[in-house]
Amino acid sequence: MATSREYATSITVTPAELGKMIIAQQTVLDSGKFSTGAADKATIIAGLGGIGATVLGLLFVASAPVSIAAGVAGLALSLYSYGTGGKMEDVLKYGISGMNKILSEINAYGSRYSQFQIKFPFLEYTMQDGTVLRFIQGQGVVERARSGSGWEIIN
């Protein structure tokens, strides 16, 4: 079984990177099949293939689609065997909703800012083979934004 921990930490992203993070977590939700324990590794790899290692590393810690797919498959099987796969799907949905809310908020600024520092709540799993996967599990908070004149505190 994987060990888990919850924490909040800040990441720095562009609006485009945050959009890719949403797509990546949605891919894991759609193809992870946590309720059945039978993750579709090929679909996860294909879905994450065009995302980019930097963005994958920000979201999942692991940055290679193959590693993420293998980790998700192991996690899905493990959570299914404990009867908690459906709860994991809820966590992923809450995280996607939270990222979408933040993306809407930062898109309202237009092109005034190029990067945003956002504090998100994460749920992290460390697999028995040492693979670390983490997921955003809720609403984040925009802390700062970078404009041409430097960083500005937003909240």
N, C-alpha and C positions, 0 to 999 in steps of 0.2 A: 504494500500500500504506500502511496505517496504521503509525504508530510505536507502540511499546509500552514500558511500564516497569512494574516491580514495586516495591511499597513497603508498609510497614505504617503505619497512622495510626489515631488514636483518633476515634471518633464518639460522640455522646451521644444516646441513644434511650430511649424508653419501651418496655416489653414489647410494646405494641400496634404501635408503629412497627417494631420488629424483625420482628414477625409479617408486617407488610405488605411489608417488604423481602424476606422469604423468598418471598412470593407473587410479587413483581415479578421476582425472579431466576428463579423457576420458570417464569414466563410467557415470559421470554426464552429459557430452555432449551427449552421445549416448542415454541415458534413460531419460534425463530431458525433452525432447520434448518441448523446449521453444517455438518453432514455432506454436505448436498446443495447448499448455497449459495443456496437459494431460500427466504428468510425470508418468513413470512406477516405482512406489515406490518399489515394490518387487524386480525388477531387480537392482535398485540402492542399496538396502540393501544387496542383494546377492553379487553384484560386490564389495562393500566396506567391506564386512564381513571379508575377509582375510587380509586386509591392515594393521590393527593395529591402536589403539587409538592415539598413539603418532604421527604417520604420518598424520592421519586424522586431528588431532588438529593443526598441523603445517600448513596444507593447508586450511582447512575450518573453523577453530576455534572450531566449534562443533566437538566432537570426537566420537560420537555414530552413527553408520550407520542409525539407525531408525530416530534419530533427523535430520540428514542430509537429508535423503529421504523426510521426512515431510516438511522440510524447502525448499528443491528444488521444491517439488510439489506446495507449496504455492507461491513461487517466480515465477515458470513457469506460473501458472494461472494468477497471477497479471500482469506479463510482457506481456503475450498474450493479456489480456484485454486492455492494453495500446498500443498494436501493435508494441512492441519492442522486442518480443521474438527472432526474427531472429538476432537482434543485439547482444543479449546475447550469442547466439551460436557462433557468430564471435569472441566475447571476449574470450570465452573458447578455441576456436581454436588457437587464437594468443598466449594464455597462454601456451597451450600444445606445440606449436611450439617453444616458448621461452625456456621452460623447456628442450625440446629435444636438442636444441642448446647448452645449458649449460651442459647437461649430456654428450654430445659429447666432449665438451671442457675439462671437468674434467676427462673423461675416457682416454684422451690423456696423462694424467700424470701417468697412470698405478697405481701401488699400493704405490706410493711414499707418498701420502697423505691419511689420513683416514677420515677426515671431511672437509667440505667446508662451509664458511660463504658466503652466496649469498644474494644480495639485489634484491628483486623482486618488480614489481609494482602490487598492489592488488586492486581489486574492492570488497568492502565489503557491504553487505546488512544486516540491522537489521530488522527482521520481527516484526509484531505487537505483537506477543507473547513473544518477547525478544530474540528469536533465532538469533544468528549471523552466517552468512555464508559469507565466502570470497573466492575469486578465483584469481589465478594468471592470469594477463591479458596481459602479454607481455614478452619481453626479460629481463632477469636479468643480473647482473654483479657479477662475483666472486670477492670477496674482500680479503679473506684470506683463507689459507689452513693449516690444522694441520698435521704436520709430527711427527716423533718420538722425535724431538728436540723442538717442540712447534709450535706456529702459525707463519706463514710467509705471508707477504703481497704479493698478486698476481698481482692486478691491481692498 
